[in-house]
Amino acid sequence: MNRDQFRGASRHLKGRVQTALGGLTGDPVRQVRGAANQVAGGAQYAYGRARDQADDLLDDGRHLAHEARERAGEAAKIARKRADALAEDGRHAARAVHRRGQAYGRQAVRYAEGHRTNTLIGLAALAFAAGWLIRRSR
């Protein structure tokens, strides 16, 4: 788990807590902030996972390049080029996921701000459901 995954998960959890507290206290601003933090945290976590996968691809590519270099000089050059291409593809994928996550976060915030009533009703339903689920006796 890298830093982005940890921060994303903690931000998502923070958003869930904010949403629940906003529902309990009747604070719609806290609920909207909580929903925005949940979305942003999820996007940051996804970015961290993509970065991990890109790092794994990079590590795999380096390993392949080292093995090929031991076997033959020309084969090592080909393997190194492939590893670099894989690493670049992984970095490109991580950047694309990061941009997509940021766009989804901005889109969620715009939606929440533009549809406050729907957002509040949805958050209230989620808060009610969460309260019902954590209740000891049903």
N, C-alpha and C positions, 0 to 999 in steps of 0.2 A: 504494500500500500504506500503510495507516494504522497507527497505533501498536498497535491491537489485533490486526491481522493479523500484524504482525511479532512481537509478543510471543507470540501463539498458535502461530505456526509454530516459533519458537525453543523454546517450552515443549514442543511436541510432539516436536521433535528431541531435546530434553533427556530426555524420557521414553523415547524409543527407545534412547538411549545408556544410560540407567539400567537399562532392561530387559535390554539386551545384557550390560552389566557384571554385573548381578545373576545372569544366566545363566552367565556365565563364572566368576564367583567363588562361585556357589552361594548367593547371598544372596537369600532369598525376599522379605524386606522391601523391598530395593532394586528387585526386580522388580515388586512390587505398586505401589510408589511410581512407578515408571517407567510402568506401565500407566495409573495415575491421571493422571499428567502428560500422557500422550499424549491421553487422552480430554479432559481439561480444555483442553489446547492446541488440540485440534481444535474444541472448542466456542467458545473465544475467537477463533479464526481465523474461524469462521462468523459470529460476532457482528460482527467487524470488516468482513467482506464485506457483511453486511446494512447496517451503518452507512454504508459507501461507497455502496451502492445508494440508501440514503435521502438521502444528500448529493447524489447525482446527480439524484435526483428533485427535490430542493429547488432545485438549480441550474437544472434544466430548467424548473421552474415559475416561477422568477424571470425567466428569459429570456422565457418566453411572456408573462408579465405586463408586462414592459417593452415588448415589441413591440406588444402590444395597446393599451397606454397611448399610444403614438405614433400609432396609427391612429384611435382614437376613445375619447372619455372614458367612455362607458357600457360599451363592450366591455372597457376596461381594468379596470373594477370587477369584471366577471364573471370575467375571466382571473385576476385577483389572488385571488379567492375560490377558484377551482379550484386554483391553485398552492398556496395555503395548505392546502387539503384534501389535496392530494397529499403535501405535506410532512408533514402530521400523520399520514397513512397510512403514510408511510415511517418516521416516528419510532415509530409504533405497531408496525410490523413489526419494526423493530430491537429494540425492547424485548421483543417476544414471542420473537424468536430468542434474545436474551440469557437470558431466563428458561428457555427450553427447553434451552439449552446448559448452564445451571447445573444444571437438573434431571437431565439426562443424566449430567453429571459426578458428581453425588451418587449417582445410581443405579449408576453403574459402580463407584464406591468401595464402596458397600454390597454390591454383588454380589461384588466382589473380597474384601471382608472376610468375607462369609458363606460363600463357596465358595473357600476358600483352596487346597484341593487341586486343584480344577479350574483355578483361576487359575494356580497354579504349573505345572501340567502344560501348559496352553496357552502360558504364557510360555516354558517350557522348549522346547516345540516351535517356537515362533517364534524363539527364540535359536538353536536348532539349525539351523533353516532359514536364518536370516540368516548364520550362520557358514559353512554349506555354500555359500551363494550368493556370499559374498565370498572364498571360497577360490580360489586361482589355478588349481589343477588339480582337475578333477572326475573 
